[in-house]
């Protein structure tokens, strides 16, 4: 299904605001984490090195928010892919709409489709449609919904693995803002889904070490939100011992430029924009 843009687009103040708030939240999170790590480090001899590493990690997290260009980036592959639509790319924008209706909705949608002929991919595409396109259609069919809805994506092919991440922000009426992130990772050569455990094993990356890094990150984030809670802010609380942080239960991850982003998007199940990222580098 292809939906063309309206002939005349309006610059949306509300869309600009939601982007600005998201970027500002990322910047504040970076500052809080860096300051916390700096002041809690009692060993002055290690402060410089540890802080430098923390800054590098936080930069990678901020950069994650800039990867959503609604395009496919092919790093390397020699695989001939059987497509559903021969004239189109392996990932393409299937549903695109940018439209504002005063006192009703503000839409900026770029919803992808995976152009690979396989039963697994068909299930992926159905989930994408059910999650993102149906919501858009519901908003368009409503009146006075006061909805702000954006969808963006990024896709890569590295070492014959197709990786797609879709990020959505939704502010629906009086409900709290919600961020949804879904990812899909598919081995084009062997025509099979790739789990995080499979990927780490292929790259000879120690799973126990990754899970330790995840626990450290979630513990740090828990400390950060507890500080914010003490100041009176409403926060999404974490439990580092939750089974969701095990590699085998981490379903959302994205491969980009020899990095793996492990994504814990709490808005997938809750009305929140809170999200934790753990970056595995040099894969």
C-alpha positions in Angstrom: 0.0 0.0 0.0 1.4 3.3 -1.1 0.1 6.6 0.2 1.4 9.8 -1.3 2.0 13.0 0.5 -0.6 15.8 0.3 0.2 18.5 -2.2 0.7 21.1 0.5 2.5 20.3 3.7 2.4 22.4 6.8 5.3 22.9 9.2 4.0 21.5 12.5 4.9 23.4 15.7 3.7 20.4 17.8 6.0 18.0 15.9 8.9 20.4 16.4 8.2 20.5 20.1 8.0 16.7 20.5 11.4 16.3 18.7 12.9 19.1 20.8 11.7 17.6 24.1 13.1 14.2 23.1 16.5 15.7 22.2 16.6 17.7 25.4 15.8 14.6 27.5 18.7 12.8 25.9 21.1 15.7 26.6 19.9 15.9 30.3 20.3 12.1 30.7 23.9 12.3 29.4 24.8 15.2 31.7 23.3 13.4 34.8 25.0 10.1 34.1 28.4 11.7 33.4 28.2 13.9 36.5 27.0 10.9 38.7 29.9 8.7 37.5 32.4 11.5 38.0 31.5 12.4 41.6 31.0 8.8 42.7 34.5 7.8 41.6 36.7 7.9 44.7 39.9 6.8 42.9 41.2 10.1 41.4 43.8 8.2 39.4 41.1 6.4 37.4 38.7 9.3 37.1 39.9 10.6 33.7 39.9 7.3 32.0 36.6 6.1 33.4 34.9 9.4 32.6 36.3 9.4 29.0 34.9 5.9 28.5 31.5 7.0 29.9 31.4 10.0 27.6 32.2 7.8 24.5 29.3 5.5 25.5 26.9 8.3 26.0 27.8 9.9 22.7 26.9 6.6 21.0 23.6 6.6 22.7 22.8 10.2 21.6 23.9 9.3 18.0 21.3 6.5 18.1 18.6 9.1 17.9 20.1 10.4 14.7 20.2 7.2 12.7 16.5 7.3 11.7 16.8 8.5 8.1 14.1 6.2 6.6 16.6 4.6 4.3 18.5 1.3 3.8 22.3 1.4 4.2 24.0 -1.6 2.6 27.5 -2.1 4.0 28.3 -5.4 2.3 26.4 -8.3 0.9 26.7 -10.5 -2.2 23.4 -12.2 -1.7 20.8 -12.3 -4.4 17.5 -11.7 -2.6 14.1 -13.0 -3.9 11.9 -9.9 -3.6 8.2 -9.4 -3.3 8.4 -6.4 -5.5 11.3 -6.6 -7.9 11.5 -2.9 -8.8 11.9 -1.8 -5.1 14.7 -2.0 -2.6 15.0 -4.7 0.1 13.5 -2.2 2.6 11.4 0.7 1.4 8.9 3.2 2.7 5.6 1.6 2.2 3.3 4.2 4.0 4.2 7.8 4.0 2.1 10.6 5.3 2.8 14.1 6.7 -0.3 16.0 7.5 -1.7 18.3 10.2 -5.4 18.8 10.9 -6.0 21.5 13.5 -7.4 20.3 16.8 -7.3 16.7 15.6 -3.9 15.3 14.6 -0.4 15.9 13.6 1.2 13.1 11.6 4.7 12.5 10.3 4.9 8.9 9.2 7.5 6.9 7.3 6.5 3.2 7.8 8.7 0.6 6.1 8.1 -2.7 4.4 10.7 -5.5 4.1 10.8 -6.6 0.4 11.9 -10.2 0.9 9.8 -13.2 -0.2 9.7 -15.5 2.9 7.1 -16.6 5.4 9.1 -15.0 8.3 9.3 -11.7 6.5 5.6 -11.8 5.8 5.0 -12.1 9.5 7.3 -9.2 10.1 5.4 -7.0 7.6 2.1 -7.9 9.1 3.3 -6.9 12.6 4.5 -3.6 11.2 1.2 -3.0 9.6 -0.8 -4.0 12.6 1.3 -1.9 15.0 1.9 1.3 13.0 -0.3 1.6 10.0 -3.5 0.6 11.8 -2.8 3.3 14.4 -2.5 5.9 11.7 -5.7 4.8 10.1 -7.5 5.0 13.4 -6.3 8.5 14.0 -7.3 9.6 10.5 -10.8 8.2 11.0 -11.3 9.9 14.4 -12.3 13.4 15.2 -10.8 15.7 17.9 -8.3 13.0 18.8 -5.6 15.5 19.6 -2.9 13.0 18.5 0.7 13.6 17.6 2.1 10.6 15.9 5.5 10.1 14.3 7.2 7.0 12.8 10.7 6.7 11.5 13.1 3.9 10.7 16.6 2.9 9.8 17.8 -0.3 8.1 21.2 -1.8 7.4 22.7 -4.8 5.7 26.0 -5.9 7.2 27.6 -9.3 6.7 24.4 -10.6 5.0 22.2 -9.7 8.0 19.3 -7.3 7.4 18.6 -5.2 10.5 15.6 -2.9 10.7 14.6 -0.6 13.6 11.4 1.3 13.7 10.8 4.1 16.2 7.4 5.7 16.9 6.4 8.5 19.2 2.7 8.9 20.1 0.9 11.5 22.1 -2.7 10.5 22.2 -5.2 12.9 23.7 -4.6 13.3 27.4 -2.6 10.1 27.7 1.1 10.3 28.5 3.5 10.3 25.5 4.6 6.8 24.4 7.7 5.6 22.4 7.5 2.2 20.7 10.6 0.5 19.2 10.4 -2.7 17.1 13.4 -4.3 15.4 13.8 -7.1 12.9 17.0 -9.0 12.2 17.2 -11.5 9.3 19.9 -13.6 7.8 19.5 -13.1 4.0 22.0 -15.9 3.2 20.3 -18.6 5.3 16.8 -17.2 5.2 16.2 -17.2 8.9 15.6 -15.0 11.8 18.6 -13.9 13.9 18.3 -13.7 17.6 20.7 -11.7 19.8 22.1 -14.9 21.2 22.8 -16.2 17.7 24.5 -12.9 16.7 26.7 -12.8 19.8 27.8 -16.4 19.2 28.6 -15.7 15.6 30.7 -12.7 16.6 32.4 -14.7 19.4 31.2 -12.2 22.0 30.9 -13.4 25.5 27.2 -13.5 26.5 28.0 -13.3 30.3 30.1 -10.2 29.7 27.2 -8.5 27.7 24.7 -9.3 30.4 27.1 -7.9 33.0 27.3 -4.7 31.0 23.5 -4.6 30.8 23.1 -5.0 34.5 25.6 -2.2 35.1 23.8 0.1 32.7 20.4 -0.6 34.3 21.8 -0.2 37.8 23.2 3.2 36.7 19.8 4.2 35.2 18.0 3.1 38.3 20.2 5.3 40.5 19.6 8.2 38.1 15.8 7.9 38.2 15.8 7.5 42.0 17.6 10.8 42.2 15.0 12.4 39.9 12.2 10.7 41.9 13.6 12.3 45.1 13.3 15.7 43.4 9.6 15.0 42.7 9.7 13.8 39.1 7.6 10.9 37.9 10.0 8.2 36.7 9.9 4.7 35.2 11.7 2.5 37.8 14.1 -0.3 36.8 15.0 -3.6 38.4 18.5 -4.8 37.1 17.5 -8.4 38.2 14.5 -8.5 35.9 14.7 -11.4 33.4 13.9 -9.0 30.5 17.6 -8.0 30.6 18.8 -11.5 29.9 20.3 -11.9 26.4 17.8 -14.7 25.6 14.9 -12.3 26.4 16.3 -9.2 24.6 14.2 -9.1 21.4 14.9 -5.5 20.3 18.4 -4.9 18.9 19.9 -3.2 15.9 23.1 -3.6 14.0 24.8 -0.5 12.7 28.4 0.2 11.6 29.9 -2.7 13.6 27.9 -1.9 16.7 24.9 -3.7 18.3 22.4 -1.5 20.0 20.5 -3.4 22.7 17.2 -1.5 23.1 14.9 -1.7 26.1 11.9 0.4 25.1 9.5 0.4 28.0 6.9 2.2 25.9 6.3 -1.0 24.0 4.2 -2.1 27.0 3.7 1.1 29.0 2.7 4.7 28.5 6.2 6.1 28.6 9.1 7.3 26.4 11.7 5.8 28.7 14.3 3.7 27.0 17.6 2.1 27.9 20.4 1.4 25.4 23.4 -0.8 25.8 26.0 -0.5 23.0 28.2 -3.5 22.0 31.1 -2.1 20.0 33.8 -3.6 17.7 31.7 -6.6 16.7 
